[in-house]
Structure formats: structure tokens, C-alpha cells
Amino acid sequence: MRFKSRMAAEHVQLLHNVIVPISRLTGGGSGPDGKSSIGSGTTIYLDPEVLRISSRGGAGRAAEGGGISQVGGGEQGAEGIACFSELIAVNGIFLEHKIESIAENVIVFDIDLVQLRTALAATLQSLGGGGGGDSAKSVPLHNSSADARNSCSRRSSSSFHSTPSILVVMKLAKRGGLPCLCLDTSCANGTLDVHHAVPVKILRAEEWQ
């Protein structure tokens, strides 16, 4: 199993913009014991054509009042609100990417979306493009067509001063013996070298819903 991609600053910003509102619903983050809540209700699907994010609000934190929250006098259980997002991979969210698996080149994994949001925001800060807060820049939240991709590139290019020598690599790799989605930002002249790793739980392709 292998996944590795190259991203420009505007692609990182687009992914951050998509994840911010979804992560507010799913909760996640580290639990009371400081461990990552990988099963926070978010699953990511990757294949050669698309990247899909499926989240269910409340599935990870089980609502801070004992697993059931009160909404308008009613009870909303751990199922919460379902969210789904699809991003084009080829010439879309990635400059280039390679994905290999025995399941017809499909990879599915659970991830803590809050931790991924934090890693993306830190990456954007290292690139000088902000991203520290939850407010999204004026970049379209879709890339479902060639026109949308071109529009995204035009509107977001002025927000960053990155050059081809700055590279953001997103990949699946093991860190400390655990599978992680890694974000590695580097500069050709060696002035920038930032690494983030978000733990994931690899699933079978048929577990995607």
C-alpha cells in the first residue's frame, strides 16, 4: 500500500478550507488521556481519481455530557450530522500523486479531522499563508470541474508567495510503528523543513460508506 502526493500552497489552503467546517461537527482532538481519537467519525477515501471525506458529527467525542446532547428540547445521539465532500485528485487537489493498493488502488482510513486541520494550519503558517484560525480564505470549496480548478488557482495564488522550490508532500507512512498521514514541507535551499504526522487507522476498502 502506498500513497504519496505533491501539493502547492493553494491546494493545502483548499483542503484546510474544506476541513474546517466539517471538523467543527466531528469534534475529535486528543482525549483526556492525551491520546489521539482516531475513531472520531471521519473516514477518508483515496483512489487515482478522487479524494473523499465522510464525517458524522458527534461520533468521536460522544458529546461532552455523557454521549447525548440536547438539541431544541430533543436528544441527538452519537450519530449526529453526516457530511460528505469529494475533491478531484488528478489536476485538482494534488499537483501529482501516486496511489497503490491491492484493493484496485483504493485506500480507506479513519482519521481525527481536528488533528488534520491543525497540521494543515501549521503547514500554511510555515508557508506564510496564515491558516492559524478557523476562518477560511476566499477560495472555492469545490473543484468539481476544470473551470473550478482554474478559478481556485487564480484566486488563491495572490495569498501566498511560494515558489517551485517549496514543496508540500502528503503521504501515508509509519511513524513510531504507527500508520500516519504525513505532511512534509521543505525548501530546496534548506531554510524550511517542517513535518507533521496524524495517526490513522487503515480500513478495508469495502468498509467505505
C-alpha positions as CSV (number, residue, x, y, z in Angstrom):
1,M,0.0,0.0,0.0
2,R,1.4,3.4,-1.0
3,F,0.1,6.9,-1.2
4,K,2.3,10.0,-1.9
5,S,1.3,13.3,-3.4
6,R,2.8,16.8,-4.1
7,M,0.8,19.9,-3.2
8,A,1.1,23.6,-3.8
9,A,0.2,26.2,-1.1
10,E,-3.2,26.8,-2.7
11,H,-4.0,23.1,-2.6
12,V,-3.2,23.0,1.1
13,Q,-5.4,26.1,1.7
14,L,-8.3,24.5,-0.2
15,L,-8.1,21.3,1.8
16,H,-7.9,23.3,5.0
17,N,-11.0,25.4,3.9
18,V,-13.0,22.2,3.3
19,I,-12.0,20.5,6.6
20,V,-12.5,23.5,9.0
21,P,-16.4,23.5,8.9
22,I,-16.6,19.7,8.9
23,S,-14.2,19.3,11.9
24,R,-16.4,21.6,14.0
25,L,-19.1,18.9,13.7
26,T,-17.0,15.8,14.3
27,G,-15.2,17.0,17.4
28,G,-12.1,14.8,17.8
29,G,-8.7,16.0,19.1
30,S,-6.8,14.4,21.9
31,G,-8.8,12.7,24.7
32,P,-8.4,13.3,28.4
33,D,-5.5,10.8,28.4
34,G,-3.7,12.8,25.7
35,K,-4.2,10.0,23.1
36,S,-5.5,10.7,19.6
37,S,-9.1,10.0,19.0
38,I,-8.6,8.3,15.6
39,G,-12.2,7.0,15.5
40,S,-13.7,10.5,15.6
41,G,-16.2,9.7,12.9
42,T,-14.2,10.7,9.8
43,T,-13.1,8.4,7.0
44,I,-11.0,9.4,4.0
45,Y,-11.2,7.5,0.7
46,L,-8.4,7.8,-1.9
47,D,-8.3,6.4,-5.4
48,P,-6.4,7.6,-8.5
49,E,-9.3,10.0,-9.4
50,V,-10.7,11.5,-6.2
51,L,-10.3,12.2,-2.5
52,R,-13.5,11.8,-0.5
53,I,-14.2,12.8,3.1
54,S,-17.1,11.3,5.1
55,S,-17.8,12.5,8.6
56,R,-20.5,12.0,11.2
57,G,-20.8,14.7,13.8
58,G,-20.6,13.6,17.4
59,A,-19.2,10.1,16.6
60,G,-15.9,10.8,18.1
61,R,-16.4,12.8,21.3
62,A,-19.7,11.2,22.2
63,A,-20.9,14.6,23.3
64,E,-19.4,16.1,26.3
65,G,-22.4,15.5,28.5
66,G,-22.3,11.7,28.5
67,G,-22.8,10.8,24.9
68,I,-26.2,12.5,24.3
69,S,-26.7,16.2,23.6
70,Q,-29.8,18.2,23.9
71,V,-30.9,20.0,20.7
72,G,-34.0,22.1,20.8
73,G,-35.5,20.0,23.5
74,G,-34.8,16.7,21.7
75,E,-32.0,14.3,22.0
76,Q,-29.3,13.9,19.4
77,G,-27.3,10.7,19.8
78,A,-23.8,9.9,18.7
79,E,-24.9,9.5,15.1
80,G,-25.0,13.3,14.7
81,I,-25.0,15.1,11.3
82,A,-23.4,13.3,8.3
83,C,-21.2,15.3,6.0
84,F,-19.6,14.3,2.7
85,S,-17.1,16.0,0.5
86,E,-15.4,15.0,-2.8
87,L,-12.3,16.6,-4.3
88,I,-10.8,15.8,-7.7
89,A,-7.3,14.3,-7.3
90,V,-5.9,14.4,-10.8
91,N,-5.0,18.1,-11.6
92,G,-7.2,19.1,-8.7
93,I,-6.3,18.9,-5.0
94,F,-2.8,17.5,-5.9
95,L,-0.1,18.6,-8.3
96,E,0.6,15.0,-8.7
97,H,0.0,11.8,-6.7
98,K,0.6,8.1,-6.7
99,I,-1.6,5.5,-5.1
100,E,-1.1,1.8,-5.0
101,S,-3.0,-0.9,-3.1
102,I,-4.2,-4.5,-3.7
103,A,-7.8,-3.2,-3.5
104,E,-7.8,-1.8,-7.0
105,N,-5.7,1.2,-5.9
106,V,-8.2,2.3,-3.3
107,I,-7.1,3.3,0.2
108,V,-9.5,4.0,3.1
109,F,-8.6,5.1,6.6
110,D,-10.1,6.7,9.7
111,I,-8.5,10.0,10.9
112,D,-9.0,12.6,13.6
113,L,-10.1,15.6,11.5
114,V,-9.3,18.1,14.2
115,Q,-5.7,16.9,14.2
116,L,-5.5,17.0,10.4
117,R,-6.9,20.6,10.5
118,T,-4.2,21.6,13.0
119,A,-1.5,20.1,10.8
120,L,-2.8,21.8,7.7
121,A,-3.0,25.2,9.5
122,A,0.6,24.8,10.8
123,T,1.7,24.0,7.3
124,L,0.1,27.1,5.9
125,Q,1.7,29.2,8.6
126,S,5.1,27.8,7.7
127,L,4.4,28.8,4.1
128,G,3.5,32.3,5.1
129,G,-0.2,32.0,4.1
130,G,-1.9,32.2,7.5
131,G,-4.3,29.4,8.3
132,G,-3.9,29.6,12.0
133,G,-7.6,30.3,12.6
134,D,-10.8,28.7,11.5
135,S,-11.7,31.5,9.1
136,A,-11.4,30.4,5.5
137,K,-9.9,32.5,2.8
138,S,-11.9,33.3,-0.3
139,V,-11.1,30.0,-2.1
140,P,-13.9,28.0,-3.6
141,L,-14.9,24.9,-1.5
142,H,-15.1,22.7,-4.6
143,N,-13.1,21.6,-7.6
144,S,-15.6,19.6,-9.5
145,S,-14.6,20.9,-12.9
146,A,-11.7,22.3,-14.9
147,D,-13.2,25.8,-14.6
148,A,-13.4,25.5,-10.8
149,R,-9.8,24.3,-10.7
150,N,-8.6,27.3,-12.8
151,S,-10.7,29.7,-10.7
152,C,-9.2,28.2,-7.5
153,S,-5.7,28.7,-8.8
154,R,-6.3,32.3,-9.9
155,R,-8.0,33.4,-6.7
156,S,-5.6,31.8,-4.2
157,S,-2.3,32.5,-5.9
158,S,-2.1,36.0,-4.5
159,S,-2.5,34.8,-1.0
160,F,0.9,33.1,-1.0
161,H,4.5,33.8,-2.1
162,S,5.6,30.2,-2.5
163,T,7.9,29.3,-5.3
164,P,8.5,26.0,-7.0
165,S,11.4,25.4,-4.6
166,I,8.9,25.0,-1.8
167,L,7.2,21.6,-1.8
168,V,4.5,20.1,0.4
169,V,4.3,16.3,0.3
170,M,1.3,14.4,1.7
171,K,1.8,10.7,2.2
172,L,1.0,7.7,4.2
173,A,3.9,6.4,6.2
174,K,4.7,4.8,9.6
175,R,5.9,7.0,12.4
176,G,6.9,5.2,15.6
177,G,5.4,2.0,14.2
178,L,2.0,3.6,13.7
179,P,0.4,4.4,10.3
180,C,0.1,8.2,9.8
181,L,-0.9,10.7,7.2
182,C,2.2,12.9,7.0
183,L,2.6,16.4,5.8
184,D,6.2,17.3,5.0
185,T,7.1,20.9,3.9
186,S,10.6,21.5,2.6
187,C,12.6,24.1,0.7
188,A,15.3,23.4,-1.8
189,N,17.8,25.7,-0.1
190,G,17.2,24.0,3.3
191,T,15.7,27.1,5.0
192,L,12.4,25.3,5.6
193,D,11.9,21.8,6.9
194,V,8.6,21.1,8.7
195,H,7.0,17.7,9.4
196,H,3.6,16.7,10.8
197,A,2.2,13.2,11.3
198,V,-1.5,12.5,12.1
199,P,-2.3,8.9,13.2
200,V,-4.7,6.9,11.0
201,K,-6.5,3.6,11.2
202,I,-6.3,1.7,7.9
203,L,-9.6,0.1,6.9
204,R,-10.6,-2.4,4.2
205,A,-11.9,-0.7,1.0
206,E,-15.3,-2.3,1.4
207,E,-15.7,-0.5,4.8
208,W,-16.2,2.8,2.9
209,Q,-19.7,4.0,3.2
